[in-house]
Amino acid sequence: MTQEKIIKLSNGYFMLFLLLLIIVGGIFSLVNSIILLFIALLVTAIITIPGFFLVNPNTSKVLLLFGKYIGTVKENGFYWANPLYTKKSISLRASNFDSERVKVNDKLGNPIMISTIAVWKVKDTYKAAFDVDNYENFVRVQSDAAVRKLASLYPYDNFEDDGKAEEITLRASVNEVSEALEEELSERLEMAGIEVLEARIGYLAYAQEIASAMLKRQQATAIIAARHKIVEGAVSMVEMALDKLNKNNIVDLDEERKAAMVSNLMVVLCSDKDVAPIVNTGTLNH
């Protein structure tokens, strides 16, 4: 037997009724001094009692007979089986796993701290019981290995000064990264009969030794991007102003005056502080 086998056993309540009849018969034989019958019924009762067991909702019992796999009982209820069966309980409930934060390098070699949260449950009791030594510990170890591999496949974030834009990053592409992590975990845990219901990154941050430097880099990138937009807008506004002045014949500016006007407008529009302009009350020539 190399795969899970679902079996149905005798109803425990029926066997319990028979046990009560055996006990009543034993009492009757003892009262009437039928010693041999009493001993036989007593031995039968003692052998019968270990065969009773319960299967609670979302749990299972794996049955073994002298090391041989007999089958698995998944349907909840009260049962009786061969008293010589060894019964091993395996939970079928969904379980949460929150891994420890581990330090790994992302695709660009930056050290980061990362952890994963996984929701899983046992799907194949035979694999969980016999194909791995301890399936719960197997989940922990393989989850740690999966998140280490995932972190090495993607960069933490994109930076414009890198010159290489990644489509998927650990910080921004939450759905894509979660799908990749779930797929990786499912492949690793399949041999243990584990079904991964959900997997996602629980914690993500730069390692302490570079966190401050990377924060400054992010701030610098944001400032540069903002300045780029401001300059683009300022150039557009200056160009529009010159076109309007020329089209409406408001004032005739030579190249030197145009350069001065462009310079002043760019200072006013691109400055990050309020500008105090100097008003010329004379003519353009003074």
Buried (B, 14 or more C-beta within 10 A) or exposed (E): EEEBEEEEBEEBEEBBEBBEEBBEBBEEBBEEEBEEBBEBBBEBBEEBEBBBBEBEEEBBBBBBEEEEBBBBBBEEBBBBBEEEBEBBEBBBEEBEBEBEBBEBBBBBEBBBBBBBBBBBBBBBBBBBBBBBEEBBEBBBEBBBEBBBBBBEEBBBBBBEEEEEEBEBBBBBBEEBBBEBBBBBBBEBBBEBBBBBBBBBBBBBBBBEEEBEEBEEBEEEBEEEEEEEEBEEEBBEBBEEEBEEBEEEEEEEBEEEEBEEBBEBBBEBBBEEEEEEEEEEEEEEEE
